[in-house]
Each structure stands twice: as C-alpha cells, then as structure tokens.
C-alpha cells in the first residue's frame, strides 16, 4: 500500500514524496521576468515532491495577467535559471506550467494592442488584472477575442515547442501543459467556447486535435517522460462550459494514454471551489476517467487537486485513488507543508492579502484574485 510520503516516479521525474505544490499565479514578475523573489519563494517550498510553477506564458500573445513570468524572453530564461538552481540545491524537483490564456486577456497585454485570440470569437464573462498607464493595478473586463485562423494554429504549437525547450534550457525537470481552467487549450476542448466548423471544431476528435498536437510537439522536443498535462473537466473557471464532459475527457485521456506522459493532473470540480460541482446531465466520474487512461496504456502519475486536506490526501493515495495530491493555497501559508502534514502539526491559514504582488507583507495594488493558475 502506497503512502503519501513514499517516493514515486512521474515518468522521467523522481519525486521524493507525493505532495505536489500546485501552480499558483503570483503577479510578482514585472516585464515577465522572474527575479530574486521568485527564487526565494520556490526555494522555501522545495520539500514538495514536485513543484509546478505558476502559469508561464509561452508568448506575449499567451499572456493574460500583468507581471506574470514568461518563457519567451532571453532574460526570463536567465531568471528561471536562478529559480531552478535554488530548488535543486535544496533537493527539490520543479516543472513549469506552459500557459496560453487565449481569450482571457486584455488588449493592453497583447502585442501592439491586438485582440486576444480564441477558437471562436466569443467574449468571456471574466476579468483579468492589468497595469494602468500611471503604474497602478486594476481589474479589467477581458477584451473581446477574435477567432484564430486555421493557418495560425501551427505557429502557436511552435510557440509551445520553443517554450518547452526554453524550460529545459532554464533547468526545469519538465513541463506541465496547462489545458485547464478556461484557457486556450480548454477553450478548444469545450463546446461552450469552440464553435468552429473546420477540423478543429465540432466533434470530440476535432476539438481535441489542438491539445494533442501541442502535447506531441512538446514530447518530441523534450521527451514524453518530462511532459505532464493539467485538465479540469467540469470547472466553470473563466466562463468555460461543456455540455457533456465525460465522453470528451474520456477520449482525451484515452489519446494521452499511449503517449507515455509524465503525469496527468486533474482538477476535480470547480477550481478553488466545490469539488462536487459538475456540468452536463450527471455527476462527473473521475474514477471512470482514470480507468479510461489506464486501459489506454497510460502509466503516468495520476495527480489530483482541489480542496484536499491531510486526511483526504492520505486516503486518496493509500486507497489507490491517486498517485499523488496537489496542494495550492496551503503551500502559500506553509512553505514547510510536507513536514507539517507528516507530523500532523498545526497549519497556518492562508491570508489572501499575501497571495499577490511584493511578497509576505502583501501588495495593495493587487486585489485578491483567486490564487490559482
């Protein structure tokens, strides 16, 4: 019987325990370049079996929030090298989450003030965070997107490939493809946002095509054993919706199974909210999802996320329901979360005032977004 504190291999990545630090957007990297604060922050949490960094845009077009670190500038790669070095010197493992936000952006963040891109020109009922011309921060409605031309899709796949290579060059142990929470890959998957009539829209197979092409490009570049993916079958985050998620995501994991990925990271329910939330006509069956993946030959780690505590995490691993459990906000408040859970010690309660901006004292220009990438 597996234990939460047992080591495990996620493909080519060896974890010393099964507590994973979930990706958490921090807005602490002006001009999209990681700095010393990023290095300190991740170094403090290096006892996690695996750290998944905050969402990291693959291009300026992929950026949807101010002051998040990217992977598309040489100086950003240099900044990430300091982060990975700090984590590795503490014995930790770290992957970066490759991010393209799609329609969850604002013209002020886009190249030349262009409209954000999406599978279809459907605006999101959502907000993002921008920097005003006077330097102050503010919430803003996301800008209306334009539909991607089919000819543009190959270029975005290439951006993912280049970002994966940059991640490895920066010293990361691998990457997590962000295909969750209503961002670009999720927008292509779900029928509430994808109304295309070409071979990237309509059927489940067509809507899944972009995601699979991205995964294949990254795996070819850095190896499938260093490539993970994050999915959120039923979350309503960022105004995303799907009328029949079970067959869609069963198909997705069946296609991912033979590809030899490092891990599948599943957000259960509503991101940062009700784990029992669902979309469609019946509750989503996560055990069916995992079974579909295993039957398709998937051997990667099965990582679960959303509202787990000590007891439920221990039970998830000991029962075989999951191989590992990801924690988000608890890692913000407890850098030594692994030891505290092991010792059943008291936990600090997360303080939303410290989630964003300049560090532990908070940063008043950054109101509390959800601490979820």
C-alpha positions as CSV (number, residue, x, y, z in Angstrom):
1,X,0.0,0.0,0.0
2,X,1.4,3.3,-1.1
3,X,2.0,6.1,1.4
4,X,1.7,9.9,0.9
5,X,5.4,10.2,1.9
6,X,6.7,7.4,-0.3
7,X,8.8,8.3,-3.4
8,X,7.4,7.8,-6.8
9,X,8.5,8.3,-10.4
10,X,6.4,10.5,-12.7
11,X,7.9,9.3,-16.0
12,X,11.5,10.5,-16.0
13,X,11.0,12.7,-12.9
14,X,11.7,11.2,-9.5
15,X,9.6,12.6,-6.6
16,X,10.8,12.2,-3.0
17,X,7.2,12.2,-1.8
18,X,3.7,12.5,-3.2
19,X,2.7,16.0,-2.0
20,X,2.9,18.3,-5.1
21,X,2.8,22.1,-5.0
22,X,0.1,23.2,-7.4
23,X,0.6,26.1,-9.8
24,X,-0.3,29.5,-8.2
25,X,-0.4,32.8,-10.0
26,X,1.6,35.4,-8.1
27,X,2.0,38.6,-10.2
28,X,5.5,39.2,-8.9
29,X,7.5,39.3,-12.1
30,X,7.5,42.8,-13.8
31,X,8.1,42.7,-17.6
32,X,7.5,38.9,-17.5
33,X,11.0,38.2,-16.0
34,X,11.5,36.1,-12.8
35,X,13.5,37.8,-10.1
36,X,15.1,37.0,-6.7
37,X,11.7,36.9,-5.0
38,X,10.6,34.1,-7.3
39,X,13.8,32.1,-6.4
40,X,13.3,32.6,-2.7
41,X,9.6,31.7,-2.9
42,X,10.2,28.4,-4.7
43,X,13.3,27.5,-2.7
44,X,11.3,27.8,0.5
45,X,8.9,25.1,-0.8
46,X,11.5,22.7,-2.3
47,X,10.5,19.9,0.1
48,X,7.4,19.3,-2.0
49,X,7.8,16.1,-4.0
50,X,7.3,18.2,-7.1
51,X,6.7,22.0,-7.6
52,X,4.6,23.1,-10.5
53,X,5.3,26.7,-11.1
54,X,2.8,29.5,-11.7
55,X,1.3,29.6,-15.2
56,X,4.2,30.7,-17.5
57,X,3.1,32.3,-20.9
58,X,4.7,30.8,-24.0
59,X,4.5,34.1,-25.8
60,X,3.3,37.7,-25.3
61,X,0.1,36.7,-27.1
62,X,-0.4,34.0,-24.5
63,X,-0.2,36.4,-21.6
64,X,-3.4,37.4,-19.8
65,X,-2.3,38.9,-16.5
66,X,0.1,41.6,-15.6
67,X,3.5,40.8,-14.1
68,X,3.4,37.0,-14.5
69,X,6.8,35.4,-15.6
70,X,7.1,34.2,-19.1
71,X,9.4,31.9,-21.1
72,X,9.6,33.9,-24.4
73,X,12.4,36.4,-23.5
74,X,16.1,35.5,-23.0
75,X,16.2,37.4,-19.8
76,X,13.2,35.4,-18.5
77,X,15.1,32.2,-19.2
78,X,18.0,33.6,-17.2
79,X,15.7,34.5,-14.4
80,X,14.2,31.0,-14.3
81,X,17.8,29.5,-14.1
82,X,18.2,31.2,-10.7
83,X,14.9,29.6,-9.6
84,X,15.6,26.1,-10.7
85,X,19.1,26.2,-9.3
86,X,17.8,27.3,-5.9
87,X,15.2,24.5,-5.9
88,X,17.7,21.8,-7.0
89,X,20.2,22.9,-4.4
90,X,17.5,22.1,-1.8
91,X,16.9,18.7,-3.3
92,X,13.6,19.6,-4.9
93,X,12.1,18.9,-8.4
94,X,10.4,21.6,-10.4
95,X,8.4,21.8,-13.6
96,X,7.0,24.9,-15.3
97,X,3.4,25.2,-16.4
98,X,3.2,26.2,-20.0
99,X,0.4,28.7,-20.5
100,X,-1.6,30.4,-23.3
101,X,-4.6,32.2,-21.9
102,X,-6.5,32.6,-25.2
103,X,-9.4,34.9,-24.7
104,X,-8.7,35.5,-21.0
105,X,-6.6,38.6,-21.7
106,X,-6.8,42.3,-22.4
107,X,-5.6,44.4,-25.3
108,X,-3.1,46.2,-23.1
109,X,-1.3,43.0,-22.6
110,X,-1.3,41.9,-26.2
111,X,1.3,42.6,-28.9
112,X,0.5,46.0,-30.5
113,X,-2.7,46.2,-28.5
114,X,-4.3,43.4,-30.6
115,X,-7.4,41.5,-29.7
116,X,-6.8,38.2,-27.7
117,X,-7.2,35.0,-29.7
118,X,-9.6,32.1,-29.2
119,X,-11.1,29.2,-31.0
120,X,-14.2,31.3,-31.7
121,X,-15.0,35.0,-31.3
122,X,-16.9,34.5,-28.1
123,X,-16.2,37.0,-25.3
124,X,-15.6,35.7,-21.8
125,X,-17.6,36.9,-18.8
126,X,-14.5,37.3,-16.8
127,X,-11.9,39.7,-15.5
128,X,-8.1,40.0,-15.6
129,X,-5.5,42.2,-14.0
130,X,-3.7,44.9,-15.8
131,X,-1.3,47.8,-15.1
132,X,-2.7,51.2,-15.9
133,X,-0.5,53.8,-17.7
134,X,0.1,55.5,-14.3
135,X,1.6,52.3,-12.9
136,X,-1.4,51.4,-10.7
137,X,-3.0,48.0,-10.9
138,X,-6.7,47.4,-11.7
139,X,-9.2,44.7,-12.6
140,X,-10.5,44.9,-16.1
141,X,-13.1,43.1,-18.2
142,X,-11.4,40.7,-20.6
143,X,-11.2,42.1,-24.1
144,X,-13.4,40.6,-26.9
145,X,-11.3,37.9,-28.7
146,X,-11.0,37.1,-32.4
147,X,-11.2,33.6,-33.8
148,X,-7.9,32.1,-34.7
149,X,-7.3,31.4,-38.4
150,X,-6.6,27.8,-39.1
151,X,-3.2,28.9,-40.6
152,X,-2.2,30.4,-37.2
153,X,-2.6,27.3,-35.2
154,X,0.7,25.8,-36.3
155,X,2.5,28.9,-35.1
156,X,1.1,28.6,-31.6
157,X,2.1,24.9,-31.5
158,X,5.6,26.1,-32.4
159,X,5.4,28.6,-29.5
160,X,4.7,25.7,-27.2
161,X,7.6,23.7,-28.5
162,X,10.0,26.6,-28.2
163,X,8.8,27.3,-24.6
164,X,9.3,23.7,-23.7
165,X,12.9,23.8,-25.0
166,X,13.4,27.1,-23.1
167,X,12.2,25.5,-19.9
168,X,14.7,22.6,-20.2
169,X,17.4,25.1,-21.0
170,X,16.4,27.0,-17.9
171,X,17.0,23.9,-15.8
172,X,13.4,22.7,-15.3
173,X,12.8,19.0,-14.7
174,X,10.0,19.1,-17.2
175,X,6.8,20.9,-18.0
176,X,3.1,20.8,-17.3
177,X,0.9,21.7,-20.3
178,X,-1.9,24.0,-19.0
179,X,-5.1,22.6,-20.6
180,X,-7.4,23.6,-17.8
181,X,-9.3,26.5,-16.2
182,X,-10.8,28.0,-19.3
183,X,-7.6,29.0,-21.1
184,X,-6.7,28.4,-24.7
185,X,-6.4,24.6,-24.9
186,X,-9.5,24.2,-22.7
187,X,-11.3,26.7,-24.9
188,X,-10.7,24.4,-27.9
189,X,-11.8,21.4,-26.0
190,X,-15.2,22.6,-24.8
191,X,-18.3,23.3,-26.8
192,X,-19.2,26.4,-24.9
193,X,-16.2,28.2,-26.4
194,X,-15.4,26.2,-29.6
195,X,-17.9,26.7,-32.4
196,X,-15.5,26.2,-35.2
197,X,-16.6,24.4,-38.4
198,X,-13.2,23.3,-39.6
199,X,-11.2,20.3,-38.4
200,X,-10.5,21.9,-35.0
201,X,-14.2,22.2,-34.1
202,X,-17.4,20.2,-33.9
203,X,-16.7,16.6,-33.0
204,X,-14.9,15.5,-29.8
205,X,-12.0,14.3,-32.0
206,X,-11.7,17.7,-33.7
207,X,-11.9,19.7,-30.6
208,X,-9.2,17.6,-29.0
209,X,-6.9,17.9,-32.0
210,X,-5.1,21.1,-30.9
211,X,-4.3,19.8,-27.5
212,X,-2.9,16.5,-28.8
213,X,-0.8,18.3,-31.4
214,X,0.6,20.6,-28.7
215,X,1.4,17.6,-26.5
216,X,3.1,15.8,-29.4
217,X,5.2,18.8,-30.3
218,X,6.4,19.2,-26.7
219,X,7.0,15.5,-26.1
220,X,9.1,15.3,-29.3
221,X,11.2,18.2,-28.2
222,X,11.9,17.3,-24.5
223,X,10.6,13.8,-24.1
224,X,7.2,12.5,-23.1
225,X,8.6,11.4,-19.7
226,X,9.1,15.1,-18.9
227,X,5.8,16.2,-20.2
228,X,2.7,16.4,-17.9
229,X,-0.7,18.0,-18.5
230,X,-3.4,19.6,-16.4
231,X,-7.1,19.1,-17.1
232,X,-10.2,20.5,-15.5
233,X,-13.2,18.5,-16.9
234,X,-16.0,20.5,-15.3
235,X,-14.7,23.7,-13.8
236,X,-16.7,26.9,-14.7
237,X,-13.5,29.0,-14.2
238,X,-13.2,31.8,-16.7
239,X,-16.7,31.3,-18.0
240,X,-15.9,27.9,-19.6
241,X,-18.6,25.3,-20.1
242,X,-19.1,21.9,-21.7
243,X,-22.5,20.2,-22.1
244,X,-21.2,16.6,-22.0
245,X,-17.8,16.4,-20.3
246,X,-17.4,12.7,-19.6
247,X,-17.1,11.4,-23.1
248,X,-14.9,14.4,-24.1
249,X,-12.4,13.9,-21.3
250,X,-12.5,10.1,-21.5
251,X,-11.5,10.5,-25.2
252,X,-8.7,12.9,-24.3
253,X,-7.1,10.6,-21.7
254,X,-7.5,7.6,-24.0
255,X,-5.5,9.5,-26.6
256,X,-2.9,10.6,-24.0
257,X,-2.5,7.1,-22.6
258,X,-0.2,5.7,-25.3
259,X,1.8,8.9,-25.4
260,X,3.8,8.0,-22.3
261,X,3.4,11.3,-20.4
262,X,4.9,12.0,-17.0
263,X,1.6,12.7,-15.3
264,X,-2.0,13.7,-15.6
265,X,-3.0,16.5,-13.2
266,X,-6.8,16.6,-12.7
267,X,-8.7,19.5,-11.0
268,X,-11.8,17.9,-9.5
269,X,-15.0,20.1,-9.5
270,X,-14.9,23.8,-9.6
271,X,-11.4,25.2,-9.4
272,X,-10.8,26.6,-6.0
273,X,-14.4,25.8,-5.0
274,X,-16.9,22.9,-4.7
275,X,-15.3,19.6,-5.5
276,X,-18.7,18.1,-6.2
277,X,-19.5,20.7,-8.8
278,X,-20.3,19.3,-12.2
279,X,-21.5,20.2,-15.7
280,X,-23.7,18.2,-18.0
281,X,-26.6,15.9,-17.1
282,X,-24.9,13.7,-14.5
283,X,-22.0,13.9,-12.0
284,X,-18.6,13.6,-13.5
285,X,-16.9,10.2,-12.7
286,X,-13.2,10.7,-12.0
287,X,-12.6,7.0,-11.4
288,X,-14.0,6.3,-14.8
289,X,-11.6,8.9,-16.2
290,X,-8.6,7.3,-14.6
291,X,-9.7,3.9,-15.6
292,X,-10.0,5.1,-19.3
293,X,-6.5,6.4,-19.1
294,X,-5.0,3.2,-17.6
295,X,-6.9,1.0,-20.1
296,X,-5.4,3.0,-22.9
297,X,-1.9,2.2,-21.6
298,X,-1.4,5.4,-19.6
299,X,1.3,4.8,-16.9
300,X,2.0,8.4,-15.9
301,X,1.3,9.6,-12.4
302,X,-2.3,10.4,-11.6
303,X,-2.3,13.7,-9.7
304,X,-5.5,15.0,-8.1
305,X,-6.2,18.6,-6.9
306,X,-8.8,20.8,-5.3
307,X,-9.6,21.1,-1.6
308,X,-7.7,18.2,-0.2
309,X,-6.6,18.2,3.4
310,X,-4.3,15.9,5.3
311,X,-6.8,13.1,5.9
312,X,-8.3,13.1,2.4
313,X,-4.9,13.2,0.8
314,X,-3.6,10.3,2.8
315,X,-6.8,8.3,1.9
316,X,-6.5,9.2,-1.8
317,X,-3.0,7.7,-2.0
318,X,-3.4,4.7,0.3
319,X,-6.6,3.7,-1.4
320,X,-5.0,3.9,-4.9
321,X,-7.4,6.6,-6.0
322,X,-4.5,8.8,-6.8
323,X,-0.7,8.5,-7.0
324,X,-0.1,12.0,-5.6
325,X,-2.1,15.0,-4.3
326,X,-1.5,18.7,-5.2
327,X,-2.0,21.5,-2.7
328,X,-2.3,25.1,-3.6
329,X,-3.1,27.8,-1.0
330,X,-1.9,25.7,1.9
331,X,1.6,25.8,0.3
332,X,1.4,29.6,0.3
333,X,0.8,29.8,4.0
334,X,3.0,26.8,4.9
335,X,6.3,26.6,3.0
336,X,7.1,23.5,5.1
337,X,3.8,21.9,4.4
338,X,5.2,18.4,3.8
339,X,6.8,18.3,7.2
340,X,3.7,19.7,8.9
341,X,1.4,17.1,7.3
342,X,3.8,14.4,8.1
343,X,3.9,15.5,11.8
344,X,0.2,16.3,11.8
345,X,1.3,19.7,13.0
346,X,-1.0,22.8,13.0
347,X,-1.2,24.7,9.7
348,X,-1.2,28.4,9.1
349,X,-4.4,29.6,7.5
350,X,-3.9,31.2,4.0
351,X,-4.0,35.0,4.1
352,X,-5.4,36.4,0.9
353,X,-3.6,39.7,1.4
354,X,-0.3,37.9,0.8
355,X,-1.3,36.0,-2.3
356,X,0.0,38.5,-4.9
357,X,2.4,41.3,-5.5
358,X,5.5,42.1,-3.5
359,X,5.7,39.2,-1.0
360,X,4.8,38.2,2.5
361,X,3.6,41.7,3.5
362,X,1.1,41.8,0.7
363,X,0.9,44.3,-2.1
364,X,-2.1,46.6,-2.0
365,X,-2.1,47.3,-5.7
366,X,-3.0,43.7,-6.3
367,X,-6.5,42.9,-5.0
368,X,-7.2,39.3,-4.3
369,X,-7.5,37.3,-7.5
370,X,-8.1,33.6,-7.0
371,X,-4.7,32.1,-6.1
372,X,-5.0,29.5,-8.9
373,X,-3.2,29.3,-12.2
